[in-house]
Amino acid sequence: MFLETIREEDATGKVAESYAADRARLGFVMSATACWTARPDLLPAWEAFYAQVKANFSLSPRDWRLITFIAAKQVPSSYCSMVYGKMLLDDLGSRDKVLAVQADFRAAGLGERDTAMLAHAEAVARDASRVTERDIGALRAVGFRDVQIADIALCAALRCFMARFFDATGAGPEAAFIDPDGFAIALAVGRKPS
């Protein structure tokens, strides 16, 4: 971490609760959590907002992971690519499929709906000022409702914000996300993990 953050042993209140939740879920505190404690007043507010967005997300958890993965490539964020690439293993069934989606989701054998969703996520993450009503029409044509289209944009935009903040504060992938056989390293798209 580039910035001074609250160490786990020094955490109190909401920060301690957040750290404990990470430890219970993962066995460690993610640097993606700890980096927010450079401004400890924001950690509870950020977590509440993020939880609210996810709790009412109109698409599936798989869709959230796919959108995040594609947006992370555009930032580019190795941390988010590595974490979400590992999460996508169960969704996509193999490392080769995850790598294929990252390399070119349009040629990875995904269905029309997934491809349209990820093309929109990519556009939002790359340059949202280029999104047009025609793009929205293309999403509607494959069955997306407006709330779902908004959620695709929200998920992609949030990942851009988060990933840039993580990189700017020095948050990076924990050892649990870096496997010895090179899969995680193959997912690196920005800063190389140390």
SEKOL-824890 format. One record per residue (C-alpha): residue number from 1; residue in one letter; chain; x, y, z. Coordinates in Angstrom, 3 decimals, m for minus. Layout:
BEGIN
+-----+--------+--------+----------+----------+----------+
: num : residu : chaine :       c1 :       c2 :       c3 :
+-----+--------+--------+----------+----------+----------+
: NUM :      A :      A :        X :        Y :        Z :
...
+-----+--------+--------+----------+----------+----------+
This chain:
BEGIN
+-----+--------+--------+----------+----------+----------+
: num : residu : chaine :       c1 :       c2 :       c3 :
+-----+--------+--------+----------+----------+----------+
:   1 :      M :      A :    0.000 :    0.000 :    0.000 :
:   2 :      F :      A :    1.326 :    3.428 :   m0.909 :
:   3 :      L :      A :   m0.680 :    5.242 :    1.773 :
:   4 :      E :      A :   m0.934 :    4.834 :    5.497 :
:   5 :      T :      A :   m3.981 :    2.738 :    6.308 :
:   6 :      I :      A :   m5.405 :    1.271 :    9.486 :
:   7 :      R :      A :   m3.689 :   m1.960 :   10.417 :
:   8 :      E :      A :   m5.938 :   m4.852 :   11.394 :
:   9 :      E :      A :   m4.679 :   m4.882 :   14.974 :
:  10 :      D :      A :   m5.433 :   m1.157 :   15.306 :
:  11 :      A :      A :   m8.907 :   m1.242 :   13.777 :
:  12 :      T :      A :  m11.917 :   m0.234 :   15.869 :
:  13 :      G :      A :  m15.617 :    0.354 :   15.247 :
:  14 :      K :      A :  m16.886 :    0.036 :   11.663 :
:  15 :      V :      A :  m13.382 :   m0.493 :   10.298 :
:  16 :      A :      A :  m12.866 :   m3.444 :   12.664 :
:  17 :      E :      A :  m16.245 :   m4.837 :   11.569 :
:  18 :      S :      A :  m15.278 :   m4.556 :    7.905 :
:  19 :      Y :      A :  m11.934 :   m6.196 :    8.524 :
:  20 :      A :      A :  m13.598 :   m8.999 :   10.511 :
:  21 :      A :      A :  m16.067 :   m9.596 :    7.681 :
:  22 :      D :      A :  m13.184 :   m9.943 :    5.181 :
:  23 :      R :      A :  m11.309 :  m12.290 :    7.503 :
:  24 :      A :      A :  m14.412 :  m14.454 :    8.057 :
:  25 :      R :      A :  m15.154 :  m14.638 :    4.319 :
:  26 :      L :      A :  m11.616 :  m14.910 :    2.925 :
:  27 :      G :      A :   m9.219 :  m15.623 :    5.782 :
:  28 :      F :      A :   m7.490 :  m12.237 :    5.338 :
:  29 :      V :      A :   m8.243 :   m8.538 :    4.964 :
:  30 :      M :      A :   m8.213 :   m7.468 :    1.332 :
:  31 :      S :      A :   m6.100 :   m4.488 :    0.424 :
:  32 :      A :      A :   m9.211 :   m3.375 :   m1.495 :
:  33 :      T :      A :  m10.852 :   m2.939 :    1.908 :
:  34 :      A :      A :   m7.861 :   m1.543 :    3.742 :
:  35 :      C :      A :   m7.123 :    1.141 :    1.140 :
:  36 :      W :      A :  m10.363 :    2.917 :    2.070 :
:  37 :      T :      A :   m9.014 :    3.467 :    5.583 :
:  38 :      A :      A :   m6.675 :    6.176 :    4.344 :
:  39 :      R :      A :  m10.028 :    8.001 :    4.745 :
:  40 :      P :      A :  m11.627 :    5.822 :    7.447 :
:  41 :      D :      A :  m14.763 :    7.950 :    7.498 :
:  42 :      L :      A :  m15.507 :    6.787 :    3.954 :
:  43 :      L :      A :  m15.181 :    3.027 :    4.451 :
:  44 :      P :      A :  m18.623 :    2.529 :    6.081 :
:  45 :      A :      A :  m20.306 :    4.911 :    3.636 :
:  46 :      W :      A :  m18.663 :    3.242 :    0.648 :
:  47 :      E :      A :  m19.519 :   m0.256 :    1.853 :
:  48 :      A :      A :  m23.154 :    0.721 :    2.471 :
:  49 :      F :      A :  m23.461 :    2.255 :   m0.995 :
:  50 :      Y :      A :  m21.766 :   m0.695 :   m2.712 :
:  51 :      A :      A :  m23.925 :   m3.195 :   m0.804 :
:  52 :      Q :      A :  m27.051 :   m1.279 :   m1.822 :
:  53 :      V :      A :  m26.051 :   m1.302 :   m5.489 :
:  54 :      K :      A :  m25.362 :   m5.048 :   m5.401 :
:  55 :      A :      A :  m28.465 :   m5.910 :   m3.343 :
:  56 :      N :      A :  m30.742 :   m4.378 :   m5.959 :
:  57 :      F :      A :  m28.729 :   m5.339 :   m9.042 :
:  58 :      S :      A :  m31.229 :   m6.402 :  m11.694 :
:  59 :      L :      A :  m28.935 :   m8.923 :  m13.376 :
:  60 :      S :      A :  m27.339 :  m12.119 :  m12.115 :
:  61 :      P :      A :  m24.195 :  m12.412 :   m9.970 :
:  62 :      R :      A :  m22.557 :  m14.039 :  m13.018 :
:  63 :      D :      A :  m23.402 :  m10.933 :  m15.061 :
:  64 :      W :      A :  m21.886 :   m8.719 :  m12.336 :
:  65 :      R :      A :  m18.666 :  m10.735 :  m12.472 :
:  66 :      L :      A :  m18.498 :  m10.672 :  m16.287 :
:  67 :      I :      A :  m19.162 :   m6.922 :  m16.502 :
:  68 :      T :      A :  m16.574 :   m6.240 :  m13.798 :
:  69 :      F :      A :  m14.011 :   m8.441 :  m15.531 :
:  70 :      I :      A :  m14.413 :   m6.656 :  m18.869 :
:  71 :      A :      A :  m14.428 :   m3.192 :  m17.283 :
:  72 :      A :      A :  m11.262 :   m4.064 :  m15.340 :
:  73 :      K :      A :   m9.483 :   m4.818 :  m18.597 :
:  74 :      Q :      A :  m10.281 :   m1.330 :  m19.861 :
:  75 :      V :      A :   m8.995 :    0.509 :  m16.767 :
:  76 :      P :      A :   m6.583 :   m1.525 :  m16.877 :
:  77 :      S :      A :   m6.618 :   m3.169 :  m13.459 :
:  78 :      S :      A :   m4.619 :   m6.317 :  m12.850 :
:  79 :      Y :      A :   m5.991 :   m6.571 :   m9.313 :
:  80 :      C :      A :   m9.634 :   m6.598 :  m10.401 :
:  81 :      S :      A :   m8.901 :   m8.810 :  m13.426 :
:  82 :      M :      A :   m7.160 :  m11.368 :  m11.253 :
:  83 :      V :      A :   m9.823 :  m11.405 :   m8.530 :
:  84 :      Y :      A :  m12.785 :  m11.552 :  m10.914 :
:  85 :      G :      A :  m11.052 :  m13.926 :  m13.332 :
:  86 :      K :      A :  m10.678 :  m16.381 :  m10.482 :
:  87 :      M :      A :  m14.338 :  m15.886 :   m9.528 :
:  88 :      L :      A :  m15.414 :  m16.571 :  m13.118 :
:  89 :      L :      A :  m13.861 :  m20.029 :  m13.153 :
:  90 :      D :      A :  m17.037 :  m21.598 :  m11.768 :
:  91 :      D :      A :  m19.266 :  m19.506 :  m14.045 :
:  92 :      L :      A :  m17.381 :  m20.276 :  m17.247 :
:  93 :      G :      A :  m16.091 :  m23.741 :  m16.447 :
:  94 :      S :      A :  m12.414 :  m23.487 :  m17.303 :
:  95 :      R :      A :   m9.343 :  m21.299 :  m17.232 :
:  96 :      D :      A :   m9.196 :  m21.398 :  m21.005 :
:  97 :      K :      A :  m12.722 :  m19.959 :  m21.236 :
:  98 :      V :      A :  m11.894 :  m17.167 :  m18.762 :
:  99 :      L :      A :   m8.756 :  m16.300 :  m20.738 :
: 100 :      A :      A :  m10.735 :  m16.408 :  m24.000 :
: 101 :      V :      A :  m13.328 :  m14.000 :  m22.617 :
: 102 :      Q :      A :  m10.604 :  m11.631 :  m21.495 :
: 103 :      A :      A :   m8.763 :  m11.848 :  m24.822 :
: 104 :      D :      A :  m11.890 :  m11.264 :  m26.951 :
: 105 :      F :      A :  m15.316 :  m11.858 :  m25.469 :
: 106 :      R :      A :  m16.865 :  m11.448 :  m28.937 :
: 107 :      A :      A :  m15.051 :  m14.582 :  m30.124 :
: 108 :      A :      A :  m15.234 :  m16.582 :  m26.873 :
: 109 :      G :      A :  m18.420 :  m18.511 :  m27.629 :
: 110 :      L :      A :  m20.701 :  m16.459 :  m25.409 :
: 111 :      G :      A :  m24.308 :  m15.966 :  m26.419 :
: 112 :      E :      A :  m25.752 :  m12.888 :  m28.097 :
: 113 :      R :      A :  m27.082 :  m11.498 :  m24.801 :
: 114 :      D :      A :  m23.733 :  m11.817 :  m22.996 :
: 115 :      T :      A :  m21.846 :  m10.364 :  m25.946 :
: 116 :      A :      A :  m24.159 :   m7.339 :  m26.157 :
: 117 :      M :      A :  m23.940 :   m6.806 :  m22.386 :
: 118 :      L :      A :  m20.144 :   m6.967 :  m22.399 :
: 119 :      A :      A :  m19.848 :   m4.720 :  m25.461 :
: 120 :      H :      A :  m21.831 :   m2.104 :  m23.558 :
: 121 :      A :      A :  m19.727 :   m2.570 :  m20.407 :
: 122 :      E :      A :  m16.586 :   m2.202 :  m22.508 :
: 123 :      A :      A :  m17.915 :    0.982 :  m24.127 :
: 124 :      V :      A :  m18.829 :    2.487 :  m20.761 :
: 125 :      A :      A :  m15.423 :    1.658 :  m19.296 :
: 126 :      R :      A :  m13.513 :    2.785 :  m22.377 :
: 127 :      D :      A :  m15.316 :    6.070 :  m23.133 :
: 128 :      A :      A :  m18.913 :    6.494 :  m21.982 :
: 129 :      S :      A :  m19.212 :    9.758 :  m23.927 :
: 130 :      R :      A :  m19.402 :    7.634 :  m27.081 :
: 131 :      V :      A :  m22.476 :    5.664 :  m25.943 :
: 132 :      T :      A :  m25.500 :    6.565 :  m28.073 :
: 133 :      E :      A :  m29.221 :    5.825 :  m28.117 :
: 134 :      R :      A :  m28.465 :    3.326 :  m30.866 :
: 135 :      D :      A :  m26.310 :    1.375 :  m28.385 :
: 136 :      I :      A :  m29.204 :    1.336 :  m25.939 :
: 137 :      G :      A :  m31.520 :    0.164 :  m28.712 :
: 138 :      A :      A :  m29.178 :   m2.737 :  m29.466 :
: 139 :      L :      A :  m29.388 :   m3.834 :  m25.834 :
: 140 :      R :      A :  m33.176 :   m3.588 :  m25.838 :
: 141 :      A :      A :  m33.243 :   m5.649 :  m29.036 :
: 142 :      V :      A :  m31.644 :   m8.604 :  m27.228 :
: 143 :      G :      A :  m34.049 :   m8.370 :  m24.308 :
: 144 :      F :      A :  m32.508 :   m6.000 :  m21.773 :
: 145 :      R :      A :  m34.890 :   m3.736 :  m19.860 :
: 146 :      D :      A :  m33.856 :   m0.170 :  m19.081 :
: 147 :      V :      A :  m33.129 :   m0.929 :  m15.417 :
: 148 :      Q :      A :  m30.774 :   m3.701 :  m16.551 :
: 149 :      I :      A :  m29.076 :   m1.381 :  m19.037 :
: 150 :      A :      A :  m28.603 :    1.145 :  m16.245 :
: 151 :      D :      A :  m27.131 :   m1.597 :  m14.056 :
: 152 :      I :      A :  m24.661 :   m2.637 :  m16.753 :
: 153 :      A :      A :  m23.450 :    0.963 :  m16.934 :
: 154 :      L :      A :  m23.408 :    1.335 :  m13.160 :
: 155 :      C :      A :  m21.427 :   m1.864 :  m12.622 :
: 156 :      A :      A :  m18.865 :   m0.948 :  m15.300 :
: 157 :      A :      A :  m18.520 :    2.646 :  m14.097 :
: 158 :      L :      A :  m18.164 :    1.587 :  m10.463 :
: 159 :      R :      A :  m15.409 :   m0.825 :  m11.399 :
: 160 :      C :      A :  m13.532 :    1.936 :  m13.192 :
: 161 :      F :      A :  m13.786 :    4.159 :  m10.120 :
: 162 :      M :      A :  m12.816 :    1.412 :   m7.709 :
: 163 :      A :      A :   m9.977 :   m0.011 :   m9.772 :
: 164 :      R :      A :   m8.426 :    3.399 :  m10.295 :
: 165 :      F :      A :   m8.650 :    4.128 :   m6.582 :
: 166 :      F :      A :   m7.091 :    0.752 :   m5.759 :
: 167 :      D :      A :   m4.179 :    1.361 :   m8.137 :
: 168 :      A :      A :   m3.701 :    4.944 :   m6.921 :
: 169 :      T :      A :   m3.458 :    3.816 :   m3.293 :
: 170 :      G :      A :   m1.267 :    0.808 :   m4.003 :
: 171 :      A :      A :   m3.840 :   m1.882 :   m3.255 :
: 172 :      G :      A :   m2.904 :   m5.059 :   m5.045 :
: 173 :      P :      A :   m3.704 :   m8.730 :   m5.334 :
: 174 :      E :      A :   m3.241 :  m10.850 :   m2.264 :
: 175 :      A :      A :   m1.338 :  m14.138 :   m2.452 :
: 176 :      A :      A :   m4.656 :  m16.038 :   m2.417 :
: 177 :      F :      A :   m5.434 :  m14.636 :   m5.860 :
: 178 :      I :      A :   m2.020 :  m15.434 :   m7.356 :
: 179 :      D :      A :   m1.675 :  m19.114 :   m8.154 :
: 180 :      P :      A :    1.679 :  m20.762 :   m8.774 :
: 181 :      D :      A :    0.805 :  m22.094 :  m12.246 :
: 182 :      G :      A :    0.515 :  m18.667 :  m13.869 :
: 183 :      F :      A :   m3.241 :  m18.359 :  m14.501 :
: 184 :      A :      A :   m3.588 :  m15.196 :  m12.418 :
: 185 :      I :      A :   m0.480 :  m13.665 :  m13.956 :
: 186 :      A :      A :   m1.971 :  m14.318 :  m17.405 :
: 187 :      L :      A :   m4.952 :  m12.201 :  m16.334 :
: 188 :      A :      A :   m2.790 :   m9.174 :  m15.450 :
: 189 :      V :      A :   m3.713 :   m6.250 :  m17.686 :
: 190 :      G :      A :   m2.178 :   m3.280 :  m15.881 :
: 191 :      R :      A :    0.314 :   m3.063 :  m13.056 :
: 192 :      K :      A :    2.123 :   m6.368 :  m12.653 :
: 193 :      P :      A :    1.682 :   m7.957 :   m9.223 :
: 194 :      S :      A :    4.770 :   m7.927 :   m7.049 :
+-----+--------+--------+----------+----------+----------+
